[in-house]
Amino acid sequence: MAVPRKKNSIHKKHIRHSAWLRNNLVKLTEKYQRVKCSNCGKYKLSHRVCPSCGYYAGKQVLTIKSKTRVAL
């Protein structure tokens, strides 16, 4: 039976799982129907937080940082 030489760290495990989740969310957006957000009007997956405004069921759950450039 094959045995790993070293124990995988918790950090490595979390990175592996987060990459899997990120890839599957992309597949979900292609596969399932999207609905309009009630707050901002952009499309999102149903029963999930809106990635553009951070609202879910009429309440703000996440604070989204704006992507603005700083003029030099």
Summary of the structure (lengths in Angstrom):
residues: 72
radius of gyration: 18.1
end to end distance: 60.5
largest distance: 60.5
contacts: 119
relative contact order: 0.10
helix: 31%
strand: 14%
